[in-house]
Amino acid sequence: MSRTADIDFTFQAPVTASLIVRALSESGWSPAEPRGISYAIQDEDGDLDWSSSPPETLGHIINTLDAPERGQQNVGISIYHPGAGTGGLLLLFSGRTAASFTPSINRRAHAVAEEMTDLPWYLEQMLAPLFKIGLLGYTAQDQAD
């Protein structure tokens, strides 16, 4: 049996990848993960087309994700917390008032139920900086598939 865990965020106004990455950097998050920078742009079929690039291309990647023509496309970028050795995929949805985070890089297991994700830890690391940029609310879930 597999599990799915994610946190869905809702914002007061549209946000950009740049704004979220900069905000999360306050609590130790970085778009540079162990394999470089992973990012995605929705293609014409509606699928996310994931790519990977070296860390020195971050500025170009962020500019690409935040380009005006991408505003109605879903985009994504991996974020990683080097101090904790964990991270995941951050998706920004069309219109940019909703985003989702899926712990997928060395997922933190919950201390009392190891098969479950330690969503309280991820929330503790993310809520304060995201609140500063207009977070309205979140929904967190961890479910067996």
C-alpha positions in Angstrom: 0.0 0.0 0.0 1.4 3.4 -0.9 0.6 6.8 0.7 0.1 10.3 -0.6 0.8 13.4 1.4 0.5 17.0 0.4 -0.2 20.5 1.7 -2.5 22.7 -0.4 -2.0 26.5 0.1 -4.4 29.3 -0.8 -3.2 32.9 -1.1 -5.0 36.3 -0.9 -3.6 37.4 -4.3 -1.5 35.8 -7.0 2.0 34.8 -6.0 5.1 34.0 -8.1 7.7 31.3 -7.9 10.2 34.0 -7.0 8.1 35.3 -4.1 7.5 31.9 -2.6 11.1 30.7 -3.0 12.4 33.9 -1.4 9.9 33.7 1.5 10.7 30.0 2.2 14.4 30.7 2.1 13.8 32.5 5.5 13.3 29.2 7.1 16.1 27.3 5.3 14.4 26.1 2.1 16.3 26.3 -1.2 15.4 25.4 -4.8 18.8 23.8 -5.1 18.3 20.1 -4.1 21.0 17.4 -4.2 20.5 16.8 -8.0 20.4 20.5 -9.0 17.2 22.5 -9.6 14.2 20.6 -10.8 11.3 22.5 -12.3 8.3 22.0 -14.5 6.1 23.8 -17.0 2.7 22.6 -18.1 2.8 21.6 -21.8 0.1 22.0 -24.4 -1.3 18.6 -23.4 -1.8 19.7 -19.8 1.1 17.6 -18.5 3.9 18.9 -16.4 7.2 18.6 -18.3 9.9 18.2 -15.6 13.5 19.3 -16.3 16.7 19.6 -14.2 19.4 22.2 -14.4 22.5 23.2 -12.4 22.1 25.6 -9.5 23.7 28.5 -11.4 20.7 28.7 -13.7 18.2 29.5 -10.9 17.7 33.1 -12.0 16.8 32.0 -15.5 14.5 29.2 -14.3 12.6 31.6 -11.9 12.2 34.1 -14.7 10.9 31.4 -17.0 8.4 30.2 -14.3 7.3 33.7 -13.5 7.0 34.9 -17.2 3.6 36.6 -17.9 2.8 34.0 -20.5 3.0 31.2 -17.8 0.3 32.8 -15.6 -2.4 30.5 -16.9 -0.2 27.4 -16.8 0.7 25.2 -13.9 4.4 25.3 -13.0 6.5 23.6 -10.4 9.9 23.7 -8.7 11.5 21.4 -6.2 12.4 22.9 -2.8 14.8 21.4 -0.4 15.8 22.1 3.2 19.5 21.2 3.4 19.6 21.5 7.2 16.9 18.8 7.6 17.8 16.8 4.5 14.3 16.8 3.1 12.2 18.5 0.4 9.6 18.1 -2.2 7.7 19.4 -5.1 6.1 22.8 -5.0 3.4 23.4 -7.7 1.8 26.7 -8.5 -1.5 26.5 -10.2 -3.0 28.6 -13.0 -3.9 32.0 -11.7 -1.3 31.7 -8.9 -3.6 32.0 -5.9 -3.2 28.2 -5.1 -0.1 26.1 -4.6 0.6 22.6 -3.4 3.6 21.0 -1.7 4.3 17.3 -1.9 7.1 15.9 0.4 9.0 13.6 -1.9 12.7 14.1 -1.2 13.8 12.1 1.8 10.3 12.4 3.2 10.2 13.0 7.0 8.3 10.2 8.7 6.1 10.9 11.7 7.7 9.9 15.0 4.7 7.9 16.3 3.5 6.5 12.9 6.5 6.0 10.6 4.4 5.1 7.6 2.8 8.6 7.8 4.5 11.9 6.8 5.4 14.4 9.5 3.2 17.1 8.1 3.3 19.1 11.3 7.1 19.5 10.8 6.6 20.7 7.2 3.9 23.1 8.3 6.1 24.5 11.1 8.8 25.3 8.5 6.5 26.8 5.9 3.5 28.6 7.5 5.2 31.7 9.0 7.1 32.8 5.8 4.1 32.0 3.6 1.7 33.9 5.9 4.0 37.0 5.4 3.3 36.9 1.7 -0.5 36.5 1.9 -1.3 32.9 2.9 -5.1 32.6 3.6 -5.2 29.0 4.5 -4.0 25.4 4.0 -5.2 21.9 3.8 -2.9 19.1 4.8 -3.5 15.4 4.1 -1.8 12.1 4.3 -3.8 9.2 2.9 -3.3 5.6 2.0 -3.9 5.0 -1.7 
